Amino acid sequence: MTHIGPFAVAIDASENSKAALDWDVKNQFPGSAQDACELIVFKYDDTKTRIESQNLLKQAEQRVQELNPHCKVQLVSLVGDAPDALCDAVKEYKIECIVLGRTGTSKLERIMLGAVSDYVLRHTGCTVIFVKKYTVKRIPWL
């Protein structure tokens, strides 16, 4: 039996985050019974939204099991400063690759406000993959 991982995905309530979770499971893990995969799902846990955070983690676990029932899922709530907490967790769990949903912020907004994904990219020693939900736009004249 081959062991794959540990890989991680960081989630929130955004569509890009859901797309990142789906992409991670569909593309990183073959889904066959001979392979064992380990996916760690991180969710920043704000005390004001703790119940929502736990619900999102449970939904993520169910989605992973739908896509690949052979995948071992570990749910982790992070506390503290979101970028630092995520980077610390990547190091603590010895993550090989983390997948993040990419927001639609502009380069200027990322420079002015900062972005968790940019911080993780600069401060972790693992592979970072960004996923943005693909939407089909209709061209009016077609």
Secondary structure, 3 states (H helix, E strand, C coil): CEEEEEEEEEECCCHHHHHHHHHHHHHHCCCCCCEEEEEEEEEECCHHHHHHHHHHHHHHHHHHHHHCCCEEEEEEEECCCHHHHHHHHHHHCCCCEEEEECCCCCHHHHHHHCCHHHHHHHHCCCEEEEECCCCCCCCCCC
